[in-house]
């Protein structure tokens, strides 16, 4: 990792302000991701309708996030994007109180996706700037997003256990209001005054490098293997007889192990290359989704949820470390937006297909997600082979993979 290149001190309380900026929006995900399908199920939508409602907003996100990311790169202060994103998303959360039919829910949720799409990528770009300029550890900044996720997921699971899925719009509105507050608290770092000398070996055309796009596509395909779980995991556990609190614990277990890995990310990065982290994440995902439809009981699912440390966190850290090495800061938000685009595109496609598969075969269709993770692994292997030769060593050696 880069150890800091800026002679200027960081903004006051940079770590705390980044922590809040991560915790609030990813805390929203701790409500929406596990329990929005439960709320949709409470409105008596079919599995196919649920798949469409979850997939269409993903398509909206992949269109809006790169556009907003490019705009943010041109602003003197990219955190302005967070303020507008939080306010507009809060208004859509309020609108959820008034909608019940398929088309109204689809429209409101799609608008929410468009407004909220750029929030986390912009926060990511601010955090990565902190890594570049002042030597902060990315994992120690990002971990607070996971802590926000687990806190809100546990709270939501408890509230659903008490009052049912209809409580979601109220809790989501409060959570989106917190993203507005976090936007005002986010660090103001301005634009980079001069390029980082440690990144001088990379040409401005880095955004066009095939190996980087193949890396982001491979990682995104592997992350898309979570689609069926995100859409139907809580519903599957409800059908197995688990209550709201148990479902909250299962979701939170995944994020607890994620938190542990983020806290240990500096140590892990010293022992494993980014490529190794990504390959491990894909390989464990193949195992996780192959085993998921089996009747494992609560303890068995706790073990499978612990594999999230690899299937999401190892993969995510590996991608971010590789992008820090390859991309100059003035292109950071654009690259994060591009990665978000690939993530959203493949997750949307996988979610749409998951709705059709789950309707036809139920939990027996999870091996399709294992196959998705395997495809992601193969694409990452190809990306490693496509990376350019290092300028060191006379151009005869490639970067470690």
HELIX and SHEET records of a PDB file:
HELIX    1   1 UNK A   14  UNK A   42  1                                  29    
HELIX    2   2 UNK A   47  UNK A   74  1                                  28    
HELIX    3   3 UNK A   80  UNK A   95  1                                  16    
HELIX    4   4 UNK A   96  UNK A   98  5                                   3    
HELIX    5   5 UNK A  102  UNK A  134  1                                  33    
HELIX    6   6 UNK A  138  UNK A  163  1                                  26    
HELIX    7   7 UNK A  165  UNK A  167  5                                   3    
HELIX    8   8 UNK A  168  UNK A  185  1                                  18    
HELIX    9   9 UNK A  197  UNK A  199  5                                   3    
HELIX   10  10 UNK A  204  UNK A  208  5                                   5    
HELIX   11  11 UNK A  210  UNK A  224  1                                  15    
HELIX   12  12 UNK A  227  UNK A  239  1                                  13    
HELIX   13  13 UNK A  244  UNK A  263  1                                  20    
HELIX   14  14 UNK A  265  UNK A  271  1                                   7    
HELIX   15  15 UNK A  274  UNK A  292  1                                  19    
HELIX   16  16 UNK A  297  UNK A  306  1                                  10    
HELIX   17  17 UNK A  308  UNK A  308  1                                   1    
HELIX   18  18 UNK A  309  UNK A  314  3                                   6    
HELIX   19  19 UNK A  315  UNK A  326  1                                  12    
HELIX   20  20 UNK A  329  UNK A  331  5                                   3    
HELIX   21  21 UNK A  332  UNK A  361  1                                  30    
HELIX   22  22 UNK A  362  UNK A  366  5                                   5    
HELIX   23  23 UNK A  367  UNK A  386  1                                  20    
HELIX   24  24 UNK A  392  UNK A  395  5                                   4    
END                                                                             
